[in-house]
Amino acid sequence: MADLDRTIRRNTLVLASVTAVNSVVLQLASAVSSITFVLVTGARGLLGLGPAIFLTSSGLTAVVAGRTMDRYGRRPVLAAGFAAAASGCALTSLATHLSSVPVLLVGFVLIGMGQATSLLIRAAAGDMYVAARRARGISYVLSGAVVGAVLGPAVFSPMFADRKLDAAELTVPWLSAAGIAVLALAIVLLVRPDTRVIGQLLSANAGEPEPPAAAPLAEILRRPGVVPAMLASLASFGVMVSVMNLAGYVVVEQHHHSQDSVFPIIGAHVLGMYALVLVVGAVIDRIGRTPALGTGLLVMGASTICLQWFSGVPMTAVLLFGLGIGWNISFVAATAQMADCTAPGERGKLLGFNDLVAALLGASLALVGGYGLESAGVGALAVGATIIVISPVAWILWRVPQPGAAEA
């Protein structure tokens, strides 16, 4: 058992390092994807289409990736995802150099594929911890992004400082992101053994019988606690990614700040997403999943509604930080609850399906939000996002609460 504990600690550190490196790439994609699409295509009215492309690609990939993880393990799927992300960033870099729309579209699709598999790191994290410590285990892996929140602005802000923004200026940043994704690929290959094996060992040690076969998705969705967790996950992820991906356009085009000022704001958002994750995970395990689901969504709503009243960089960074904290609370609670409701051989299937729906929702919100920004301004984005993110709260809290893992 001592050897297993050491292996879990080592794999947790490796996956946290992968999360840190990947979050640097995520920050660039979030900060300049809309701007990149507009500058290469010239279609200002469709500024949300860029994020929508890689979100849709992410969702479609997530279902396949989740099922493949359950069959072949987590590590090979994660490695393939980072390879796709590196290729996508390299093609996007080429597209900005050539002003090629077809190359850009292929690049965005590959980036989306990489994002889908990187999100499934949380399935690997959930494998390695028993139910009473699962939220904390997931938080340990996600905490690596705190380092990425610091590295992102340090890497990319100097590339945009005092420069005229055009497509050619985006070539080097996207190429740098490709190299960073390759580093993430190299690190994830250090995971030994595959975390799915660890999950099976923990189940055996706990005396849990191995199910004869993974249950169908329809049966998993009927289990108590799955639907509330999915609703919270969908609302939090959809609103978070749409607002985050449109934030760069808001700051530069709506509020008339320089492009390099976007990265401190996105960095603050990523810091909010993960800075308190270790505390959040422990609290969720103690108070239960249901209160955490509702609290996270309400914190997100408070942050999005205030976006219409502030235009300065510091306050925008504070609000995006709050958006990240709210997402962290609801997302970790939702992931832990879905992991609680599944066996190791079913976990990737459920999380992949959840990510499909969440990504399609995020893509739709990015498109609608982009149109709303162009036609009605920041206020429309703020009010719409707030309504969507707080809508499920009453239903989730009024249902029979799911106990904390320790209580269960």
KEKE-3310 file (N, C-alpha, C; in steps of 0.2 Angstrom, whole numbers, plus 5000, padded with zeros to 4 digits):
npx = (5004:5010:5019:5009:5004:5015:5016:5004:5006:5017:5011:5001:5008:5015:5004:4999:5009:5007:4995:4999:5007:4999:4989:4995:4995:4981:4978:4983:4975:4962:4964:4966:4959:4947:4951:4961:4953:4945:4955:4961:4951:4943:4930:4921:4908:4906:4914:4913:4913:4926:4930:4919:4921:4933:4927:4916:4923:4930:4919:4914:4925:4927:4918:4922:4935:4933:4926:4937:4947:4941:4943:4956:4964:4970:4982:4987:4977:4977:4990:4989:4980:4987:4997:4988:4984:4997:4999:4988:4990:5002:4998:4989:4997:5004:4993:4991:5002:5001:4989:4978:4962:4957:4967:4968:4955:4957:4967:4961:4951:4959:4965:4954:4952:4963:4960:4949:4953:4963:4955:4950:4959:4955:4947:4957:4963:4952:4953:4963:4960:4950:4933:4930:4940:4941:4937:4947:4958:4956:4957:4971:4978:4972:4978:4990:4988:4989:5002:5003:4995:5003:5014:5008:5005:5018:5025:5018:5014:5025:5026:5017:5018:5018:5016:5008:4993:4990:4987:5000:5007:5003:5009:5021:5017:5007:5015:5024:5015:5013:5025:5025:5014:5019:5029:5020:5015:5026:5028:5016:5018:5025:5018:5015:5009:4996:4982:4970:4972:4976:4964:4956:4963:4962:4948:4947:4954:4946:4936:4926:4915:4920:4912:4902:4902:4903:4890:4877:4876:4864:4858:4868:4865:4853:4856:4855:4860:4868:4862:4859:4873:4878:4870:4875:4888:4887:4881:4891:4903:4899:4896:4908:4918:4913:4912:4926:4933:4928:4932:4945:4941:4932:4940:4950:4943:4930:4933:4944:4958:4975:4982:4991:4987:4977:4982:4986:4973:4967:4976:4973:4960:4962:4970:4960:4952:4960:4967:4962:4960:4964:4959:4946:4943:4944:4934:4923:4922:4919:4907:4898:4892:4881:4878:4889:4888:4878:4883:4894:4889:4881:4891:4898:4888:4886:4898:4898:4887:4892:4900:4895:4896:4909:4925:4938:4955:4960:4948:4941:4949:4948:4934:4934:4943:4934:4924:4932:4934:4921:4918:4927:4923:4910:4913:4923:4915:4905:4912:4917:4906:4900:4911:4909:4898:4901:4909:4927:4928:4918:4919:4925:4917:4905:4910:4915:4903:4897:4906:4905:4891:4893:4903:4897:4886:4894:4900:4888:4885:4896:4894:4882:4885:4895:4888:4879:4888:4893:4881:4874:4882:4893:4884:4873:4880:4884:4871:4865:4874:4873:4860:4859:4869:4864:4852:4850:4851:4841:4833:4843:4847:4835:4832:4834:4848:4865:4875:4891:4907:4913:4903:4895)
npy = (4994:5006:5008:5010:5022:5031:5030:5036:5049:5053:5052:5062:5074:5074:5075:5087:5096:5095:5101:5114:5118:5116:5126:5138:5138:5137:5150:5159:5155:5158:5172:5177:5171:5175:5188:5183:5176:5186:5195:5187:5182:5193:5195:5203:5203:5190:5187:5178:5166:5160:5155:5147:5137:5129:5125:5117:5107:5102:5097:5087:5079:5075:5065:5053:5053:5051:5038:5031:5032:5024:5012:5010:5017:5031:5039:5037:5043:5056:5060:5060:5070:5081:5081:5084:5097:5104:5103:5110:5123:5126:5126:5136:5147:5147:5150:5164:5169:5167:5172:5164:5157:5143:5136:5141:5137:5123:5123:5128:5118:5107:5112:5113:5099:5095:5103:5096:5083:5087:5092:5081:5077:5077:5066:5056:5061:5059:5045:5041:5043:5039:5040:5048:5057:5062:5075:5083:5076:5079:5092:5094:5090:5100:5111:5114:5123:5136:5139:5140:5151:5162:5160:5162:5176:5181:5175:5178:5192:5201:5199:5206:5219:5236:5235:5235:5229:5216:5202:5196:5198:5189:5177:5172:5171:5161:5150:5149:5144:5131:5125:5124:5116:5104:5101:5099:5087:5078:5078:5072:5059:5053:5048:5034:5019:5018:5029:5023:5010:5012:5016:5005:4996:5003:5002:4988:4986:4992:4983:4984:4977:4972:4979:4968:4973:4989:5001:5006:5022:5029:5023:5026:5040:5040:5038:5044:5060:5062:5070:5083:5087:5087:5098:5109:5108:5111:5124:5131:5129:5132:5146:5151:5148:5155:5168:5170:5168:5179:5189:5195:5202:5211:5219:5225:5230:5235:5242:5248:5246:5242:5227:5219:5221:5212:5200:5200:5201:5189:5180:5183:5178:5164:5162:5164:5153:5142:5146:5144:5131:5120:5123:5123:5110:5103:5108:5105:5091:5091:5098:5094:5090:5096:5109:5116:5116:5125:5137:5140:5143:5154:5163:5165:5171:5184:5189:5190:5199:5211:5215:5224:5236:5241:5246:5247:5240:5234:5232:5224:5213:5209:5205:5195:5186:5183:5176:5165:5159:5155:5146:5136:5131:5126:5117:5108:5102:5096:5088:5079:5073:5067:5058:5050:5044:5034:5019:5015:5011:5017:5030:5039:5039:5045:5058:5062:5063:5073:5084:5085:5090:5102:5109:5111:5119:5130:5134:5139:5149:5157:5161:5168:5177:5184:5190:5198:5207:5215:5220:5225:5228:5227:5226:5217:5205:5203:5202:5192:5181:5180:5177:5164:5157:5157:5151:5136:5135:5136:5124:5114:5116:5113:5100:5084:5084:5079:5069:5074:5066:5061:5059:5050)
npz = (5000:5004:4993:4983:4987:4986:4972:4968:4973:4965:4952:4953:4955:4942:4934:4938:4934:4921:4919:4923:4912:4901:4904:4901:4887:4885:4890:4879:4869:4874:4875:4862:4852:4847:4841:4832:4823:4818:4812:4802:4794:4792:4796:4806:4812:4815:4826:4837:4831:4829:4843:4844:4835:4839:4851:4848:4841:4851:4859:4851:4851:4864:4868:4861:4865:4879:4880:4874:4883:4894:4888:4884:4893:4902:4899:4885:4878:4883:4879:4864:4863:4867:4857:4846:4850:4849:4835:4830:4835:4829:4815:4816:4818:4806:4798:4802:4797:4783:4780:4779:4778:4777:4782:4795:4800:4801:4810:4822:4824:4827:4839:4847:4848:4856:4868:4872:4876:4886:4896:4901:4910:4923:4925:4926:4938:4947:4947:4956:4969:4984:4987:4998:4998:4985:4979:4984:4978:4965:4965:4969:4957:4948:4954:4948:4938:4944:4943:4930:4928:4931:4923:4910:4907:4908:4898:4886:4886:4884:4870:4864:4868:4864:4851:4834:4831:4821:4809:4806:4818:4826:4823:4829:4843:4843:4837:4848:4857:4852:4854:4868:4870:4865:4875:4886:4881:4882:4896:4901:4897:4906:4916:4926:4934:4922:4926:4927:4930:4943:4949:4948:4956:4969:4970:4972:4983:4992:4993:4984:4972:4956:4942:4930:4917:4909:4913:4902:4895:4896:4907:4917:4918:4924:4937:4955:4958:4946:4936:4942:4944:4931:4926:4933:4929:4916:4915:4921:4914:4901:4902:4907:4897:4886:4890:4894:4882:4874:4881:4877:4866:4871:4879:4871:4859:4863:4875:4872:4876:4876:4867:4874:4887:4889:4893:4907:4912:4908:4914:4928:4928:4926:4937:4947:4943:4949:4960:4973:4974:4981:4994:4991:4986:4998:5006:4999:5000:5013:5016:5007:4990:4984:4990:4986:4972:4970:4976:4969:4956:4959:4963:4951:4944:4950:4947:4933:4930:4934:4925:4916:4921:4923:4916:4916:4917:4929:4937:4929:4928:4941:4942:4932:4939:4950:4942:4939:4951:4955:4945:4948:4960:4957:4947:4951:4961:4954:4945:4955:4960:4949:4947:4959:4956:4947:4941:4938:4925:4919:4920:4911:4900:4905:4909:4896:4888:4896:4893:4880:4878:4886:4879:4866:4871:4876:4863:4857:4865:4864:4850:4850:4860:4854:4844:4851:4858:4847:4842:4853:4864:4879:4890:4886:4884:4898:4905:4899:4901:4915:4918:4912:4920:4933:4932:4934:4948:4959:4956:4958:4972:4978:4977:4984:4994:4989:4999:5007:5003:5013:5023:5016)
capx = (5000:5015:5021:5004:5003:5020:5014:4999:5009:5021:5007:4998:5013:5016:4998:4998:5014:5004:4990:5002:5010:4993:4985:4998:4992:4974:4977:4983:4969:4957:4965:4967:4956:4942:4955:4964:4948:4943:4960:4963:4945:4940:4923:4920:4902:4906:4919:4912:4914:4932:4930:4914:4924:4936:4923:4912:4928:4931:4914:4914:4931:4926:4914:4926:4941:4931:4925:4943:4950:4939:4945:4963:4968:4970:4988:4988:4972:4980:4996:4986:4977:4992:4999:4984:4985:5003:4998:4984:4994:5007:4994:4986:5003:5005:4987:4991:5007:4999:4982:4974:4956:4956:4972:4966:4950:4960:4971:4956:4948:4964:4966:4948:4953:4967:4956:4944:4957:4966:4950:4949:4964:4951:4946:4963:4964:4947:4954:4968:4958:4944:4927:4931:4946:4941:4937:4954:4963:4955:4960:4978:4980:4971:4981:4996:4986:4991:5009:5002:4992:5008:5018:5005:5006:5025:5027:5015:5013:5030:5026:5012:5019:5020:5015:5002:4990:4988:4988:5007:5010:5001:5012:5026:5014:5004:5021:5027:5011:5014:5031:5023:5010:5024:5031:5014:5015:5032:5027:5011:5021:5029:5013:5016:5006:4990:4978:4964:4974:4976:4957:4954:4967:4958:4941:4948:4957:4940:4931:4920:4915:4921:4905:4904:4902:4901:4883:4875:4876:4857:4858:4872:4862:4847:4858:4854:4865:4871:4859:4861:4880:4879:4867:4879:4894:4885:4880:4897:4908:4897:4897:4915:4922:4911:4915:4933:4935:4926:4935:4950:4938:4929:4945:4953:4938:4925:4935:4950:4964:4980:4982:4995:4983:4972:4985:4985:4966:4966:4980:4969:4954:4965:4972:4954:4950:4964:4971:4960:4957:4966:4954:4939:4942:4943:4928:4917:4922:4916:4900:4894:4892:4875:4879:4895:4886:4874:4887:4899:4885:4880:4897:4899:4882:4888:4904:4896:4882:4895:4905:4893:4897:4917:4928:4945:4958:4961:4942:4939:4953:4945:4928:4936:4945:4928:4921:4936:4933:4914:4918:4931:4918:4905:4916:4926:4910:4901:4916:4918:4899:4900:4915:4906:4892:4903:4915:4933:4927:4912:4920:4927:4911:4900:4913:4916:4897:4896:4910:4902:4886:4896:4907:4892:4883:4899:4900:4882:4885:4901:4892:4877:4888:4899:4883:4877:4893:4893:4875:4871:4887:4894:4878:4870:4884:4884:4865:4863:4878:4871:4853:4860:4872:4860:4845:4849:4852:4835:4832:4848:4846:4828:4832:4837:4855:4869:4880:4898:4909:4915:4897:4893)
capy = (5000:5012:5009:5013:5029:5034:5031:5041:5056:5055:5054:5068:5079:5074:5078:5094:5099:5095:5106:5120:5119:5117:5132:5143:5137:5139:5158:5162:5153:5162:5179:5180:5167:5180:5193:5180:5174:5192:5198:5182:5182:5200:5194:5206:5202:5183:5186:5172:5159:5157:5151:5141:5131:5124:5122:5112:5102:5100:5093:5081:5074:5073:5059:5048:5052:5048:5031:5028:5032:5019:5005:5009:5020:5039:5042:5037:5048:5063:5061:5061:5077:5087:5081:5088:5104:5107:5104:5115:5130:5127:5128:5143:5151:5147:5154:5171:5172:5167:5175:5158:5155:5136:5133:5143:5133:5116:5124:5129:5111:5103:5115:5110:5092:5095:5105:5091:5078:5090:5093:5074:5075:5077:5059:5053:5063:5055:5038:5040:5045:5036:5045:5053:5062:5063:5082:5085:5074:5082:5099:5093:5090:5106:5117:5116:5129:5142:5141:5142:5158:5167:5160:5164:5183:5182:5172:5181:5199:5205:5198:5210:5225:5241:5232:5236:5222:5213:5195:5194:5199:5183:5171:5170:5168:5154:5145:5147:5139:5124:5122:5123:5110:5098:5100:5095:5080:5075:5077:5067:5052:5051:5045:5027:5016:5022:5030:5018:5004:5013:5016:4998:4994:5006:4998:4981:4986:4994:4978:4985:4972:4975:4977:4964:4977:4996:5002:5011:5029:5030:5020:5031:5047:5040:5037:5050:5065:5064:5076:5090:5088:5089:5104:5114:5108:5114:5131:5135:5128:5136:5153:5153:5148:5160:5175:5171:5169:5185:5195:5199:5207:5217:5224:5229:5233:5238:5246:5252:5245:5238:5220:5216:5222:5206:5194:5201:5199:5182:5177:5184:5173:5157:5162:5163:5146:5137:5148:5142:5124:5115:5124:5122:5103:5100:5111:5101:5085:5091:5101:5090:5092:5100:5116:5119:5117:5131:5142:5141:5146:5161:5168:5167:5176:5190:5192:5192:5204:5217:5217:5230:5243:5242:5245:5247:5234:5231:5229:5218:5207:5206:5201:5188:5182:5180:5171:5159:5156:5152:5140:5131:5128:5122:5112:5103:5098:5092:5082:5074:5070:5062:5052:5046:5040:5029:5015:5018:5009:5021:5038:5043:5039:5051:5065:5064:5065:5080:5089:5086:5095:5108:5112:5114:5125:5136:5137:5142:5155:5162:5164:5173:5183:5189:5195:5203:5212:5219:5224:5229:5230:5223:5224:5211:5199:5202:5200:5185:5176:5180:5173:5157:5153:5156:5147:5130:5135:5134:5117:5110:5116:5111:5093:5080:5085:5073:5070:5074:5059:5058:5057:5044)
capz = (5000:5004:4986:4979:4989:4982:4965:4967:4974:4959:4946:4955:4953:4935:4931:4940:4930:4914:4920:4923:4906:4897:4905:4897:4880:4886:4890:4873:4865:4876:4874:4855:4847:4843:4837:4827:4818:4814:4808:4797:4790:4791:4797:4812:4814:4817:4831:4841:4827:4831:4849:4843:4831:4843:4856:4844:4840:4858:4862:4847:4852:4871:4868:4858:4870:4885:4879:4872:4889:4897:4885:4883:4898:4901:4896:4878:4875:4884:4874:4858:4863:4867:4850:4842:4851:4846:4828:4829:4836:4823:4809:4817:4817:4799:4795:4803:4792:4776:4780:4775:4782:4777:4787:4802:4802:4803:4816:4827:4825:4831:4846:4851:4850:4862:4874:4875:4880:4892:4901:4904:4915:4929:4925:4928:4945:4950:4947:4960:4976:4986:4987:5004:4996:4978:4977:4985:4973:4958:4966:4968:4950:4945:4957:4944:4934:4947:4941:4923:4928:4932:4917:4904:4905:4908:4892:4880:4886:4880:4863:4861:4870:4860:4844:4831:4831:4814:4809:4806:4824:4830:4821:4834:4849:4841:4836:4854:4860:4849:4857:4875:4870:4865:4882:4890:4879:4885:4903:4902:4895:4913:4921:4927:4928:4920:4932:4927:4934:4950:4951:4949:4963:4975:4971:4974:4990:4996:4993:4979:4967:4949:4938:4925:4911:4910:4911:4896:4897:4898:4914:4921:4918:4929:4944:4959:4958:4940:4932:4945:4943:4924:4925:4936:4925:4909:4915:4923:4909:4895:4903:4908:4891:4881:4893:4894:4875:4871:4885:4874:4861:4875:4882:4865:4854:4867:4880:4869:4879:4871:4866:4879:4893:4889:4897:4915:4914:4907:4919:4934:4927:4927:4944:4950:4942:4952:4966:4979:4972:4987:4999:4988:4986:5005:5008:4995:5003:5020:5016:5002:4983:4982:4992:4982:4966:4970:4978:4963:4951:4961:4963:4944:4942:4953:4943:4926:4930:4936:4919:4912:4925:4924:4909:4918:4917:4936:4939:4924:4931:4948:4940:4929:4945:4953:4938:4939:4958:4955:4941:4951:4965:4954:4942:4955:4965:4949:4943:4960:4961:4943:4948:4964:4953:4941:4942:4934:4918:4916:4921:4905:4896:4907:4908:4889:4886:4899:4890:4873:4879:4888:4873:4862:4874:4876:4857:4855:4869:4861:4844:4852:4864:4850:4840:4856:4859:4841:4841:4859:4869:4884:4894:4883:4886:4905:4908:4896:4905:4922:4918:4911:4925:4939:4931:4938:4956:4963:4955:4961:4979:4981:4977:4990:4994:4989:5005:5006:5002:5020:5026:5013)
cpx = (5004:5017:5015:5003:5009:5019:5009:5001:5013:5016:5003:5002:5014:5010:4997:5003:5011:4999:4993:5004:5004:4989:4989:4996:4985:4973:4978:4977:4963:4957:4964:4963:4951:4946:4958:4959:4946:4949:4962:4957:4942:4932:4921:4913:4901:4912:4919:4913:4920:4932:4924:4917:4928:4932:4919:4917:4929:4926:4913:4919:4930:4923:4918:4932:4939:4930:4932:4947:4948:4941:4952:4967:4968:4976:4989:4983:4975:4986:4994:4983:4982:4996:4995:4984:4991:5002:4994:4987:4999:5003:4991:4991:5004:4999:4988:4997:5005:4992:4977:4968:4956:4961:4970:4960:4952:4963:4966:4953:4953:4965:4960:4949:4957:4964:4952:4948:4960:4961:4948:4954:4960:4949:4952:4964:4959:4949:4959:4966:4951:4939:4928:4936:4946:4941:4944:4959:4962:4958:4968:4981:4978:4975:4988:4994:4988:4998:5008:4999:4997:5013:5015:5007:5014:5028:5024:5014:5018:5030:5021:5013:5021:5020:5008:4999:4987:4990:4995:5010:5008:5005:5017:5022:5011:5010:5024:5022:5011:5020:5029:5018:5014:5027:5026:5014:5020:5031:5022:5013:5024:5024:5013:5013:5000:4985:4972:4966:4974:4969:4954:4957:4963:4951:4942:4950:4951:4935:4925:4921:4916:4915:4907:4905:4900:4894:4882:4875:4869:4856:4861:4868:4856:4849:4857:4861:4869:4868:4860:4868:4881:4876:4872:4886:4893:4885:4887:4902:4906:4898:4904:4919:4920:4913:4922:4936:4933:4929:4941:4947:4935:4934:4948:4948:4933:4927:4942:4956:4969:4980:4985:4992:4978:4975:4985:4978:4964:4970:4976:4963:4957:4967:4966:4951:4953:4967:4969:4957:4959:4961:4947:4938:4941:4936:4922:4917:4919:4909:4896:4894:4887:4876:4884:4893:4882:4878:4891:4895:4883:4885:4899:4894:4884:4894:4902:4891:4886:4900:4902:4894:4905:4920:4936:4949:4959:4954:4940:4943:4950:4938:4929:4939:4939:4925:4925:4935:4926:4914:4922:4927:4913:4907:4919:4920:4906:4905:4917:4911:4898:4905:4913:4901:4894:4909:4921:4932:4921:4914:4921:4921:4906:4904:4914:4909:4895:4900:4907:4896:4888:4899:4902:4888:4888:4900:4894:4882:4890:4898:4886:4880:4892:4894:4881:4882:4893:4887:4872:4876:4888:4889:4874:4873:4883:4877:4863:4867:4875:4864:4855:4864:4869:4854:4844:4849:4847:4833:4837:4848:4840:4828:4835:4845:4859:4874:4887:4901:4911:4909:4894:4897)
cpy = (5006:5013:5012:5020:5033:5035:5036:5048:5058:5056:5060:5074:5080:5077:5085:5099:5100:5100:5113:5122:5120:5123:5138:5143:5140:5147:5161:5161:5157:5170:5182:5176:5171:5185:5189:5178:5181:5195:5193:5182:5188:5200:5197:5204:5194:5182:5180:5166:5156:5152:5145:5135:5126:5122:5116:5106:5098:5095:5086:5076:5071:5066:5053:5047:5049:5040:5027:5027:5026:5012:5005:5013:5028:5041:5042:5043:5055:5065:5063:5068:5082:5087:5085:5095:5108:5108:5109:5122:5131:5129:5135:5148:5152:5151:5161:5174:5172:5170:5170:5156:5147:5133:5135:5139:5126:5117:5124:5122:5107:5106:5113:5103:5091:5098:5100:5086:5081:5091:5086:5072:5074:5069:5055:5055:5059:5048:5036:5041:5041:5042:5050:5059:5064:5070:5085:5083:5077:5089:5099:5094:5097:5112:5119:5122:5136:5144:5144:5149:5163:5166:5163:5172:5185:5180:5177:5189:5203:5204:5203:5218:5230:5239:5234:5229:5221:5205:5192:5194:5193:5177:5168:5167:5162:5149:5144:5143:5132:5121:5120:5117:5103:5096:5097:5088:5076:5073:5071:5060:5049:5048:5037:5025:5021:5023:5026:5012:5005:5014:5009:4995:4996:5003:4991:4981:4988:4989:4979:4980:4975:4973:4973:4968:4984:4997:5007:5018:5031:5028:5024:5037:5046:5039:5044:5054:5067:5070:5083:5092:5091:5096:5110:5114:5112:5121:5134:5135:5133:5143:5155:5153:5154:5167:5176:5172:5175:5191:5199:5204:5213:5222:5228:5233:5237:5244:5250:5252:5242:5231:5217:5217:5216:5201:5194:5199:5192:5178:5178:5179:5166:5157:5160:5156:5141:5139:5145:5134:5119:5116:5122:5114:5100:5102:5107:5095:5085:5093:5097:5094:5097:5108:5120:5120:5124:5137:5144:5145:5153:5166:5170:5172:5183:5193:5194:5198:5211:5219:5223:5236:5245:5241:5245:5240:5231:5228:5224:5212:5204:5202:5195:5183:5179:5175:5165:5155:5152:5146:5135:5128:5123:5116:5106:5099:5094:5087:5077:5070:5065:5056:5047:5041:5035:5025:5017:5016:5013:5028:5042:5044:5045:5057:5067:5066:5072:5085:5090:5092:5102:5112:5115:5120:5131:5139:5141:5149:5160:5165:5170:5179:5187:5193:5200:5209:5217:5223:5228:5230:5225:5221:5218:5205:5198:5200:5193:5180:5175:5175:5166:5153:5152:5152:5141:5130:5133:5127:5112:5110:5113:5103:5090:5081:5079:5074:5071:5067:5056:5056:5051:5038)
cpz = (5000:4997:4982:4981:4986:4975:4964:4968:4968:4953:4947:4953:4946:4932:4932:4936:4923:4914:4919:4916:4901:4898:4902:4890:4880:4886:4884:4869:4867:4875:4867:4850:4843:4838:4831:4821:4814:4810:4802:4792:4788:4793:4805:4816:4817:4822:4835:4838:4828:4837:4848:4839:4835:4849:4854:4843:4846:4860:4858:4849:4859:4871:4866:4863:4876:4885:4877:4879:4894:4895:4885:4888:4896:4898:4889:4875:4877:4880:4867:4858:4863:4860:4845:4843:4849:4839:4826:4830:4831:4817:4810:4816:4810:4795:4796:4798:4785:4775:4777:4780:4782:4783:4794:4804:4805:4809:4822:4829:4829:4838:4850:4853:4856:4868:4877:4879:4886:4898:4905:4909:4922:4930:4928:4936:4949:4951:4954:4968:4977:4986:4992:5002:4989:4976:4978:4980:4967:4959:4966:4961:4947:4948:4953:4940:4937:4944:4933:4922:4928:4926:4911:4902:4905:4901:4886:4880:4883:4872:4860:4863:4865:4852:4841:4830:4824:4814:4810:4813:4829:4828:4826:4841:4848:4840:4843:4858:4858:4853:4865:4875:4869:4871:4886:4888:4882:4892:4904:4901:4901:4917:4920:4934:4926:4925:4932:4931:4941:4953:4952:4955:4969:4976:4974:4982:4995:4997:4989:4974:4960:4945:4932:4918:4913:4909:4905:4899:4899:4906:4919:4923:4923:4936:4948:4959:4951:4936:4935:4944:4936:4923:4927:4932:4919:4910:4917:4918:4903:4896:4904:4902:4886:4884:4892:4887:4872:4875:4881:4869:4865:4877:4877:4861:4858:4872:4878:4873:4874:4872:4872:4886:4894:4894:4904:4917:4913:4912:4926:4934:4929:4934:4948:4949:4947:4958:4972:4979:4978:4992:4997:4988:4993:5008:5005:4998:5010:5020:5012:4995:4982:4984:4988:4975:4965:4971:4972:4958:4953:4961:4956:4942:4944:4949:4936:4925:4931:4930:4915:4915:4926:4917:4910:4918:4924:4938:4935:4926:4937:4946:4936:4934:4948:4949:4938:4946:4958:4951:4944:4956:4962:4950:4946:4959:4960:4946:4949:4961:4955:4944:4954:4961:4948:4944:4937:4927:4915:4916:4915:4900:4898:4907:4901:4887:4889:4895:4883:4874:4881:4883:4868:4864:4874:4869:4855:4859:4866:4854:4846:4856:4859:4846:4845:4857:4853:4841:4847:4865:4874:4889:4892:4885:4894:4908:4905:4900:4912:4922:4917:4916:4931:4938:4934:4945:4960:4962:4959:4969:4982:4981:4983:4989:4994:4995:5003:5006:5009:5024:5023:5015)
residu = (MET:ALA:ASP:LEU:ASP:ARG:THR:ILE:ARG:ARG:ASN:THR:LEU:VAL:LEU:ALA:SER:VAL:THR:ALA:VAL:ASN:SER:VAL:VAL:LEU:GLN:LEU:ALA:SER:ALA:VAL:SER:SER:ILE:THR:PHE:VAL:LEU:VAL:THR:GLY:ALA:ARG:GLY:LEU:LEU:GLY:LEU:GLY:PRO:ALA:ILE:PHE:LEU:THR:SER:SER:GLY:LEU:THR:ALA:VAL:VAL:ALA:GLY:ARG:THR:MET:ASP:ARG:TYR:GLY:ARG:ARG:PRO:VAL:LEU:ALA:ALA:GLY:PHE:ALA:ALA:ALA:ALA:SER:GLY:CYS:ALA:LEU:THR:SER:LEU:ALA:THR:HIS:LEU:SER:SER:VAL:PRO:VAL:LEU:LEU:VAL:GLY:PHE:VAL:LEU:ILE:GLY:MET:GLY:GLN:ALA:THR:SER:LEU:LEU:ILE:ARG:ALA:ALA:ALA:GLY:ASP:MET:TYR:VAL:ALA:ALA:ARG:ARG:ALA:ARG:GLY:ILE:SER:TYR:VAL:LEU:SER:GLY:ALA:VAL:VAL:GLY:ALA:VAL:LEU:GLY:PRO:ALA:VAL:PHE:SER:PRO:MET:PHE:ALA:ASP:ARG:LYS:LEU:ASP:ALA:ALA:GLU:LEU:THR:VAL:PRO:TRP:LEU:SER:ALA:ALA:GLY:ILE:ALA:VAL:LEU:ALA:LEU:ALA:ILE:VAL:LEU:LEU:VAL:ARG:PRO:ASP:THR:ARG:VAL:ILE:GLY:GLN:LEU:LEU:SER:ALA:ASN:ALA:GLY:GLU:PRO:GLU:PRO:PRO:ALA:ALA:ALA:PRO:LEU:ALA:GLU:ILE:LEU:ARG:ARG:PRO:GLY:VAL:VAL:PRO:ALA:MET:LEU:ALA:SER:LEU:ALA:SER:PHE:GLY:VAL:MET:VAL:SER:VAL:MET:ASN:LEU:ALA:GLY:TYR:VAL:VAL:VAL:GLU:GLN:HIS:HIS:HIS:SER:GLN:ASP:SER:VAL:PHE:PRO:ILE:ILE:GLY:ALA:HIS:VAL:LEU:GLY:MET:TYR:ALA:LEU:VAL:LEU:VAL:VAL:GLY:ALA:VAL:ILE:ASP:ARG:ILE:GLY:ARG:THR:PRO:ALA:LEU:GLY:THR:GLY:LEU:LEU:VAL:MET:GLY:ALA:SER:THR:ILE:CYS:LEU:GLN:TRP:PHE:SER:GLY:VAL:PRO:MET:THR:ALA:VAL:LEU:LEU:PHE:GLY:LEU:GLY:ILE:GLY:TRP:ASN:ILE:SER:PHE:VAL:ALA:ALA:THR:ALA:GLN:MET:ALA:ASP:CYS:THR:ALA:PRO:GLY:GLU:ARG:GLY:LYS:LEU:LEU:GLY:PHE:ASN:ASP:LEU:VAL:ALA:ALA:LEU:LEU:GLY:ALA:SER:LEU:ALA:LEU:VAL:GLY:GLY:TYR:GLY:LEU:GLU:SER:ALA:GLY:VAL:GLY:ALA:LEU:ALA:VAL:GLY:ALA:THR:ILE:ILE:VAL:ILE:SER:PRO:VAL:ALA:TRP:ILE:LEU:TRP:ARG:VAL:PRO:GLN:PRO:GLY:ALA:ALA:GLU:ALA)
# end
